[in-house]
Structures are given as C-alpha cells and as structure tokens.
Amino acid sequence: MADKAIKNGARFVRGEVREIRPTETGGFDLVLDDGSLLAKKVVLCGGIWSDQLLRSLGIKLPLMAERCYHLEFQNP
C-alpha cells in the first residue's frame, strides 16, 4: 500500500506531530518537533492521542484507552 500511495503522490515523513492547524487554502499545517509541514490531506492514526490533535480543528472525538483493546460498533 505504501508503494502505491507514493506513486500517487503521497509522502511519508517520520516525526511527532504536536498540532494540526487548518490553513487558509483548505490544507493543513502540521507542527512537528523540528519544524512544520504543509499538507493538502492528512490521514490521522494517532490512537488515543487523536482527540488532542483534532481539538484545534474543532473536532471532538470521544476516545478512551483501555488496555490496548479496541471497540467495534455494530451500527455506528
């Protein structure tokens, strides 16, 4: 999947995202430990920390950590 994403224009960057800020052009400014990165689209897979990252975008995501388990909803 990673190879296909790269062929379609994705870029993989390793780093810790501290904040996600919306830009005036409709993209996102990702604040990293050592600078920032502009992105048109973002896939967020931050686990329990996703809630903190989404707050600056006005999105409230009710997540709860529970011993490395996950929850599945039959009819979300």
N, C-alpha and C positions, 0 to 999 in steps of 0.2 A: 504494500500500500504506500509506503514511504516513497519508493521509486516513482510510482505513478503520480503521486502528489507533486514531487519535484518536477517531473516532466510537464505538469500542468501549471507550473509557476509558483508552487509553494516553496517556502524557505524555512529550514529548521535551524533554530537558534537555541543554544543552551544558556540558561541563565535563570535567575529567580525574579519573577515579576512582582514588583512591590505595589503597583497600582495600574489600573486601566482607565484612561481618560478619553472621552469622545473628542474628536476633532471637528472643526467647523466644516470640513469637507465630507463628513459622514464616515470617516475611518476611525482609527483608534491610535492613541499614543500609549505604548507600553513602557512604563517606568521600570527599568531594571536596576540591578545593583551598580552597574558601571556605565549608565547612560540611559538612552531611550531608543525605542524602535517604533517606526510608523507602520501600521498595517491596515489594509482595506478590510480584512476579515480576520476574526480570531476564533479558534476552537479552544474552549476552556475546559481543561481536565484537571482541575485543582483539588478534587476531593472536597473535604470539609472546609478547606480554605477558599473555595469558590465563592461562598457567601461574602466574605470580606472583600474580594476583588470586584464583585458585582455591585457593591453598595454605591460606589462612585458613579455608576451608570443609572442609579435609581431602581435597580432590580433587587427585590427581596426574595431570597431563595432559602426556604426553611430546610436546613440540613442539620443532621445530628450524627456525631461519631458514635459508633457502637462496636467496639472490639473488632474492627476490620471487617465487619459484615456489611452487607448492603441490603436495601429493601427493594422489593418488587411489588408494584401495584397492578392488580388485575385490570382495572379500568381507570387509568389516570385521568 
